[in-house]
């Protein structure tokens, strides 16, 4: 009783075909195939965008600050 035999699978497939019909199942599989194609196309588009070099701004960490704050830690009396 723990494993399903071939007859169990045949009954399950027959019930699914009776409930959904042949047309609905083929439409569903077509929608799944279109979704997979759209996903693959999106992944390829992402790879193309990632391959393009982006302009980056370099920050010079060794440069002295142009305007040092003088009021840090002092109170105005």
DSSP file (Angstrom, degrees, kcal/mol; ACC not computed):
  #  RESIDUE AA STRUCTURE BP1 BP2  ACC     N-H-->O    O-->H-N    N-H-->O    O-->H-N    TCO  KAPPA ALPHA  PHI   PSI    X-CA   Y-CA   Z-CA
    1    1 A X              0   0    0      0, 0.0     0, 0.0     0, 0.0     0, 0.0   0.000 360.0 360.0 360.0 -16.2    0.0    0.0    0.0
    2    2 A X        +     0   0    0      2,-0.0     2,-0.3     0, 0.0     0, 0.0   0.845 360.0  50.1 -73.6 -34.2    3.0    2.3    0.4
    3    3 A X  S    S-     0   0    0      0, 0.0     2,-0.5     0, 0.0     0, 0.0  -0.747  83.6-120.2-107.6 155.0    3.9    2.5   -3.3
    4    4 A X        -     0   0    0     -2,-0.3     2,-0.1     2,-0.0    -2,-0.0  -0.776  25.7-147.1 -94.8 133.3    1.7    3.4   -6.2
    5    5 A X     >  -     0   0    0     -2,-0.5     4,-1.6     1,-0.1     3,-0.3  -0.285  33.7 -95.1 -87.8 178.3    1.4    0.8   -8.9
    6    6 A X  H  > S+     0   0    0      1,-0.2     4,-2.1     2,-0.2     5,-0.1   0.826 124.1  58.6 -63.3 -32.0    0.9    1.5  -12.6
    7    7 A X  H  > S+     0   0    0      1,-0.2     4,-2.1     2,-0.2    -1,-0.2   0.860 102.3  53.3 -69.1 -34.3   -2.9    1.1  -12.2
    8    8 A X  H  > S+     0   0    0     -3,-0.3     4,-2.3     2,-0.2    -1,-0.2   0.930 110.1  47.7 -63.2 -43.8   -2.9    3.9   -9.6
    9    9 A X  H  X S+     0   0    0     -4,-1.6     4,-2.5     1,-0.2    -2,-0.2   0.879 109.8  52.7 -66.1 -37.7   -1.2    6.2  -12.1
   10   10 A X  H  X S+     0   0    0     -4,-2.1     4,-2.3     2,-0.2    -1,-0.2   0.913 110.6  47.6 -63.8 -42.3   -3.5    5.3  -14.9
   11   11 A X  H  X S+     0   0    0     -4,-2.1     4,-2.3     2,-0.2    -2,-0.2   0.914 112.2  49.7 -64.9 -42.6   -6.6    6.1  -12.8
   12   12 A X  H  X S+     0   0    0     -4,-2.3     4,-2.3     1,-0.2    -2,-0.2   0.923 112.2  47.1 -63.2 -44.2   -5.0    9.4  -11.7
   13   13 A X  H  X S+     0   0    0     -4,-2.5     4,-2.5     1,-0.2    -1,-0.2   0.895 111.4  51.7 -65.0 -40.0   -4.2   10.4  -15.3
   14   14 A X  H  X S+     0   0    0     -4,-2.3     4,-2.2     2,-0.2    -1,-0.2   0.907 110.6  48.3 -63.2 -41.5   -7.7    9.4  -16.4
   15   15 A X  H  X S+     0   0    0     -4,-2.3     4,-2.5     2,-0.2     5,-0.2   0.913 111.5  49.7 -65.8 -42.2   -9.3   11.6  -13.7
   16   16 A X  H  X>S+     0   0    0     -4,-2.3     4,-2.7     1,-0.2     5,-0.5   0.922 111.5  48.8 -63.1 -43.2   -7.1   14.5  -14.6
   17   17 A X  H  X5S+     0   0    0     -4,-2.5     4,-1.8     1,-0.2    -1,-0.2   0.884 112.2  48.9 -63.9 -38.1   -8.0   14.2  -18.2
   18   18 A X  H  <5S+     0   0    0     -4,-2.2    -2,-0.2    -5,-0.2    -1,-0.2   0.891 115.5  43.7 -68.1 -38.8  -11.7   14.0  -17.4
   19   19 A X  H  <5S+     0   0    0     -4,-2.5    -2,-0.2    -5,-0.2    -1,-0.2   0.929 129.8  21.8 -72.9 -45.3  -11.6   17.0  -15.1
   20   20 A X  H  X5S-     0   0    0     -4,-2.7     4,-0.6    -5,-0.2    -3,-0.2   0.737  97.3-140.2 -99.5 -25.4   -9.5   19.3  -17.3
   21   21 A X  H  X< -     0   0    0     -4,-1.8     4,-1.4    -5,-0.5     5,-0.1   0.069  30.2 -82.5  79.6 162.0   -9.9   17.9  -20.8
   22   22 A X  H  > S+     0   0    0      1,-0.2     4,-1.9     2,-0.2     5,-0.2   0.868 124.6  53.7 -71.8 -36.1   -7.3   17.6  -23.4
   23   23 A X  H  > S+     0   0    0      1,-0.2     4,-2.1     2,-0.2    -1,-0.2   0.895 107.4  49.2 -67.0 -41.7   -7.5   21.2  -24.7
   24   24 A X  H  X S+     0   0    0     -4,-0.6     4,-2.3     1,-0.2    -1,-0.2   0.880 110.5  50.6 -67.7 -37.1   -7.0   22.8  -21.3
   25   25 A X  H  X S+     0   0    0     -4,-1.4     4,-2.4     2,-0.2    -1,-0.2   0.910 111.3  47.5 -68.1 -41.1   -3.9   20.7  -20.5
   26   26 A X  H  X S+     0   0    0     -4,-1.9     4,-2.0     2,-0.2    -2,-0.2   0.879 112.4  50.3 -68.4 -35.5   -2.3   21.5  -23.8
   27   27 A X  H  X S+     0   0    0     -4,-2.1     4,-2.2     2,-0.2    -2,-0.2   0.905 110.6  50.2 -64.5 -40.9   -3.1   25.2  -23.3
   28   28 A X  H  X S+     0   0    0     -4,-2.3     4,-2.1     1,-0.2    -2,-0.2   0.911 110.5  48.3 -63.7 -42.9   -1.5   25.0  -19.9
   29   29 A X  H  X S+     0   0    0     -4,-2.4     4,-2.2     1,-0.2    -1,-0.2   0.865 109.8  53.1 -67.4 -34.8    1.6   23.3  -21.2
   30   30 A X  H  X S+     0   0    0     -4,-2.0     4,-2.2     2,-0.2    -1,-0.2   0.899 108.9  49.6 -64.7 -40.2    1.9   26.0  -23.9
   31   31 A X  H  X S+     0   0    0     -4,-2.2     4,-2.1     2,-0.2    -2,-0.2   0.886 110.0  50.9 -64.9 -38.5    1.7   28.7  -21.3
   32   32 A X  H  X S+     0   0    0     -4,-2.1     4,-2.1     2,-0.2    -2,-0.2   0.912 109.8  50.0 -64.3 -41.9    4.4   27.0  -19.3
   33   33 A X  H  X S+     0   0    0     -4,-2.2     4,-2.3     1,-0.2    -2,-0.2   0.899 110.0  50.1 -64.4 -40.5    6.6   26.8  -22.4
   34   34 A X  H  X S+     0   0    0     -4,-2.2     4,-2.4     1,-0.2    -1,-0.2   0.883 109.7  51.9 -64.7 -37.9    6.1   30.5  -23.1
   35   35 A X  H  X S+     0   0    0     -4,-2.1     4,-2.2     2,-0.2    -2,-0.2   0.899 109.5  48.8 -64.3 -40.7    7.0   31.3  -19.5
   36   36 A X  H  X S+     0   0    0     -4,-2.1     4,-2.4     2,-0.2    -2,-0.2   0.911 111.8  49.3 -66.0 -41.9   10.2   29.3  -19.7
   37   37 A X  H  X S+     0   0    0     -4,-2.3     4,-2.5     1,-0.2    -2,-0.2   0.910 111.3  49.3 -63.7 -41.9   11.1   31.1  -23.0
   38   38 A X  H  X S+     0   0    0     -4,-2.4     4,-2.3     2,-0.2    -1,-0.2   0.891 110.7  50.8 -64.7 -38.6   10.4   34.5  -21.5
   39   39 A X  H  X S+     0   0    0     -4,-2.2     4,-2.2     2,-0.2    -2,-0.2   0.927 111.1  47.5 -63.9 -45.5   12.6   33.6  -18.5
   40   40 A X  H  X S+     0   0    0     -4,-2.4     4,-2.2     1,-0.2    -2,-0.2   0.905 111.9  50.3 -63.1 -41.4   15.5   32.5  -20.7
   41   41 A X  H  X S+     0   0    0     -4,-2.5     4,-2.3     1,-0.2    -1,-0.2   0.902 110.3  50.4 -64.0 -40.3   15.2   35.7  -22.8
   42   42 A X  H  X S+     0   0    0     -4,-2.3     4,-2.1     1,-0.2    -1,-0.2   0.883 109.2  51.0 -64.0 -38.9   15.2   37.8  -19.6
   43   43 A X  H  X S+     0   0    0     -4,-2.2     4,-1.9     2,-0.2    -1,-0.2   0.895 110.6  48.8 -65.9 -39.3   18.3   36.0  -18.3
   44   44 A X  H  X S+     0   0    0     -4,-2.2     4,-2.0     2,-0.2    -2,-0.2   0.888 110.3  51.5 -67.0 -38.4   20.1   36.6  -21.7
   45   45 A X  H  X S+     0   0    0     -4,-2.3     4,-2.1     1,-0.2    -2,-0.2   0.893 108.8  51.3 -64.5 -39.4   19.1   40.3  -21.5
   46   46 A X  H  X S+     0   0    0     -4,-2.1     4,-2.2     1,-0.2    -1,-0.2   0.888 108.7  51.2 -64.6 -38.6   20.5   40.6  -18.0
   47   47 A X  H  X S+     0   0    0     -4,-1.9     4,-1.5     2,-0.2    -1,-0.2   0.892 109.3  50.3 -65.6 -39.0   23.8   39.0  -19.2
   48   48 A X  H  X S+     0   0    0     -4,-2.0     4,-0.9     1,-0.2    -2,-0.2   0.899 111.8  47.4 -65.8 -40.4   24.0   41.5  -22.0
   49   49 A X  H  < S+     0   0    0     -4,-2.1     3,-0.5     1,-0.2    -2,-0.2   0.887 111.0  51.7 -67.5 -38.6   23.4   44.4  -19.7
   50   50 A X  H  < S+     0   0    0     -4,-2.2    -1,-0.2     1,-0.2    -2,-0.2   0.787 103.6  58.9 -69.8 -27.4   26.0   43.1  -17.2
   51   51 A X  H  < S+     0   0    0     -4,-1.5     2,-0.3    -5,-0.1    -1,-0.2   0.783  85.9  90.9 -73.2 -26.0   28.6   42.8  -19.9
   52   52 A X  S  < S-     0   0    0     -4,-0.9     2,-0.2    -3,-0.5    -4,-0.0  -0.528  85.0-120.4 -71.5 131.0   28.5   46.5  -20.8
   53   53 A X        -     0   0    0     -2,-0.3     2,-0.3     1,-0.0    -1,-0.1  -0.531  25.1-141.9 -73.1 136.5   31.0   48.5  -18.7
   54   54 A X        -     0   0    0     -2,-0.2     2,-0.5    -4,-0.1    -1,-0.0  -0.729  20.0-109.5 -96.3 146.4   29.4   51.1  -16.6
   55   55 A X        -     0   0    0     -2,-0.3     2,-0.4     2,-0.0    -1,-0.0  -0.627  41.0-167.9 -75.5 127.3   31.0   54.5  -16.0
   56   56 A X        -     0   0    0     -2,-0.5     2,-0.5     0, 0.0    -3,-0.0  -0.884  17.3-131.4-118.2 148.8   32.2   54.7  -12.5
   57   57 A X        -     0   0    0     -2,-0.4     2,-0.4     2,-0.0    -2,-0.0  -0.846  19.8-141.3 -99.6 132.2   33.4   57.7  -10.5
   58   58 A X        -     0   0    0     -2,-0.5     2,-0.5     2,-0.0     0, 0.0  -0.757   8.0-150.4 -94.1 138.3   36.7   57.3   -8.7
   59   59 A X        -     0   0    0     -2,-0.4     2,-0.9     3,-0.0     3,-0.1  -0.936  10.6-139.3-108.9 125.9   37.1   58.9   -5.2
   60   60 A X    >   -     0   0    0     -2,-0.5     3,-0.6     1,-0.2    -2,-0.0  -0.753  17.7-174.9 -86.0 108.7   40.5   60.0   -4.2
   61   61 A X  T 3  S+     0   0    0     -2,-0.9    -1,-0.2     1,-0.2    -2,-0.0   0.636  77.8  61.6 -80.2 -13.9   40.9   59.0   -0.6
   62   62 A X  T 3  S+     0   0    0     -3,-0.1    -1,-0.2     2,-0.1     2,-0.1   0.592  79.3 105.4 -88.1 -10.8   44.3   60.6   -0.2
   63   63 A X  S <  S-     0   0    0     -3,-0.6     2,-0.2     1,-0.1     3,-0.1  -0.432  75.6-115.9 -73.5 144.4   43.0   64.1   -0.9
   64   64 A X        -     0   0    0     -2,-0.1    -1,-0.1     1,-0.1    -2,-0.1  -0.505  38.9 -96.2 -75.6 146.2   42.7   66.6    2.0
   65   65 A X        -     0   0    0     -2,-0.2     3,-0.2     1,-0.1    -1,-0.1  -0.374  27.7-139.7 -63.6 142.3   39.2   67.8    2.7
   66   66 A X  S    S+     0   0    0      1,-0.3     2,-0.5    -3,-0.1    -1,-0.1   0.857  88.8  25.4 -75.9 -35.5   38.4   71.1    1.1
   67   67 A X  S    S-     0   0    0      2,-0.0     2,-0.3    -3,-0.0    -1,-0.3  -0.906  74.8-157.8-134.1 107.0   36.5   72.6    4.0
   68   68 A X        -     0   0    0     -2,-0.5     2,-0.4    -3,-0.2     0, 0.0  -0.622  24.2-118.1 -83.2 140.4   37.2   71.4    7.5
   69   69 A X        -     0   0    0     -2,-0.3     3,-0.2     1,-0.1    -1,-0.1  -0.628  25.9-174.8 -80.1 133.6   34.5   71.9   10.1
   70   70 A X  S    S+     0   0    0     -2,-0.4    -1,-0.1     1,-0.1    -2,-0.0   0.614  74.3  65.0 -99.8 -17.5   35.6   74.1   13.0
   71   71 A X    >   +     0   0    0      2,-0.1     3,-1.1     5,-0.0     2,-0.4   0.318  66.0 126.4 -93.9  10.1   32.4   73.8   15.1
   72   72 A X  T 3  S-     0   0    0      1,-0.3     3,-0.1    -3,-0.2     0, 0.0  -0.543  85.7  -1.6 -72.1 122.4   32.6   70.2   15.9
   73   73 A X  T 3  S+     0   0    0     -2,-0.4     2,-0.3     1,-0.3    -1,-0.3   0.418 106.7 111.9  82.0  -1.7   32.5   69.6   19.6
   74   74 A X    <   -     0   0    0     -3,-1.1     2,-0.4    -4,-0.0    -1,-0.3  -0.794  56.4-141.3-106.4 150.6   32.3   73.3   20.6
   75   75 A X        -     0   0    0     -2,-0.3     2,-0.5    -3,-0.1    -3,-0.0  -0.864  16.0-125.8-108.5 141.7   29.3   75.1   22.1
   76   76 A X              0   0    0     -2,-0.4    -5,-0.0     1,-0.1    -2,-0.0  -0.760 360.0 360.0 -85.6 125.8   28.3   78.5   21.2
   77   77 A X              0   0    0     -2,-0.5    -1,-0.1     0, 0.0    -2,-0.0   0.398 360.0 360.0-104.4 360.0   28.1   80.7   24.4
